């Protein structure tokens, strides 16, 4: 898994897109190569765009879990006789996911920016190509509207990330209640 994650972080998305087209569309003929249409035309672009983010999140999750496993409260929970499944899911993962959720929210912006290149590689019509077309045509309103939409979406995603902290870590809820 870590080898795939390292490859995902290391390979540029446009090169991965070309390799996916060559392997799964040309040689194996499992997926269509380009164009608009159903879900089968979205599989290869989604993998090409998402593998880098997935690799980074996998590596971060692993290191965060290994760090939390060494904490005293995990040892205490095990010493009290809590089942290992409860220790992992209730104590370890909840605390290990806070940096992972933070990075996932930040990755959203990189996914949006990488979509422009992937849309070109897979000949898809999307928001990235619309913005590039608007810039080429000097359509200021289109570019401003698309930038406003992307910025609003990015802010809403980061707001959802901030709100998810209270669900993941009860101490954050207690801190907010003490401030009242």
N, C-alpha and C positions, 0 to 999 in steps of 0.2 A: 504494500500500500504506500509506503513512504517512497519507494522508487517511482511509482506512478505519480505521486504528489510532486516529487522533485522534477520529474519530466514535465509535468504540467506547468510548474513555475518557470522552467527553463526555456521551453519552446515558445517562440512568438506565435500569437494567435493566427496571423495570416498564413504562416508556414504550416501550422497544424491544420488549418482549413484546407490547404492544398493537399496535404498528406491524406486527410480524411476523404477528400474527393477522389483521389487516386485509388485508395484502398477500397472504400465502401461503395463508391458510385461507379468507378470505371472497371476495376478488376472483379469485385464481387457482385456488382449490380444490385445491391440491396436497397439503395436510396437513389432518388433522382438527384441530378447534379445541381441544377439552378432553378430559379424562377419562383413564382408565387404558387400558392395552392394549399394543400392540406398539411396535417401535422408531420407527415413523412418528409416534407421539404424543410422542416424546422429542426430536425434531429441533428444533422451535421453542423449547421451554424451554431446551435445551442451548445454543443460539445466544444466547438472551437472557441467560443466566447467564454464559456464557463469553466473550462479545465484549469486555467491559471488561478482563478479565484478559489476553486475547489481545492487545488493543491496547496495554496497558501493557508486556507482555513484548516485543512487536514493537519498540516505541520504545526500550526498554532494550537489547535485543539490537543494534539498529542503532547506538546511541551507544557501546555497549561495543566492538563490532567496529571502529568508526571510531577509537576511542581506542587499541586494541591494534595496529591497522595502522600507527600512527606509531612503535611501539617499535623499538628497535635490533635485537632478535633477529629480527624479521620482515625487516628490511633485510638482515641478515646471511644469513638463509636464502635470500633471493632472490639475493644476491651469490654464494653458493656454487653457484647453478644449480639449486636445488630447483624442481621443477615447481610452477606456481602453485596447482594443486589441492592438493598436499601442504602448501604454505605456508598456505593458507586453512584446510584441515580439521585439520591437525596442530598448527600453531602458533597461528593466530589464534583459531579457534573454541573450542579447548580452554580457552584463557585468558579469552576473552570470555564464556564461559558460566557462570563462577563466580558473578558477581553476578546473572545471569539465573536460575540455579537457586535461589539464595537467595530472590529475590523470588517465584519460582514457589511455593516452599514456604510463604512467608508469605501468598500469595494464596489458598491452600487454605482458610484460615479465612474469608476474605471470600466465597469461593464458597459455603461452607456457610451463612453468614449471609444471603446474597442468595437462597438457595434458598427461604426462607420466603415471601418476596414473590412469587417466580416461581411457586411452588406454588399460591398464591392466584390469581394472574392466569390460570393455565392449568388451574385446578380439578383439581390432581393431589394424590393422597395421598402424603405423604412424611414424612421425619423432622421437618422444620420445622413442618408442620401438626400432627403428633403432639405436639410439644412445646407448641405454642400451645393445643391442645385439652387437654393435661394441666394447663396453667396455669389455664385457664378452669374445669376441673373440680376444681381443687385436689388433683390426684393427685401428691403429693410424690414417691412412689417412681418414677413414670414420668418425671417431670422430672429427678430425680437420675440415674436410669439413662441417660437420653438425653444429659444433660450429661456424664456419665462416659464414655460411648461417644464423643461428639464430642471431648472432651479427649484421650482415649487415641489416637484416630485422628490428631488434630493433632500430638501428640507423636511418633507413629510416622512421620508424613510428614516432620517436621523431622529425625528421626534418619536417615531415608533421604537427605535432602538433605545432612546432614553427612557421611554415608558416601560420597556421590557426589563430594565434593570430592577425595578421594584418587584416584578414577578420573580425574577431569578434570585435576588438577594434580599431576604427579609430585613436585613439591617438597614438597607436604603429606605424602606418604608418607615422604620422606626425613627430614623434620622429626620424624615420629613414631618412626622407627627410630633417629635420633640421641638421642632422649630416653630410649630403653631403656638 
